[in-house]
Amino acid sequence: MNTLFKYILIFLIVANAAQSVPIIAQVKNQVDILLDSSQRFLSKDPQKSQQYLQLIQQQLTVDDSVLQIKVFNNYGVSYYFKGAFDSSVYFYRQALDL
């Protein structure tokens, strides 16, 4: 009986882990789409680009430093196109610090 309980417990743990993988993949896919959208608006509409970057930061649940570098870099570019050079330099430095 004890062995059966162990097998059921292992099955439930594995089944739960398998279900969480597609959710992580969905979030990553959404973040990739938002990042692409942000990059498309960098020079045309920097404010809209920043809105997409804010959505990305809201969805970040894990410490993904590569993604965070891309976000900070895009913030820097968007502020550059807005003419806010001090803010642009600030975000470039944030990206470099990671």
Secondary structure, 3 states (H helix, E strand, C coil): CHHHHHHHHHHHHHHHHHHHHHHHHHHHHHHHHHHHHHHHCCCCCHHHHHHHHHHHHHHCCCCCHHHHHHHHHHHHHHHHHHCCHHHHHHHHHHHHHC
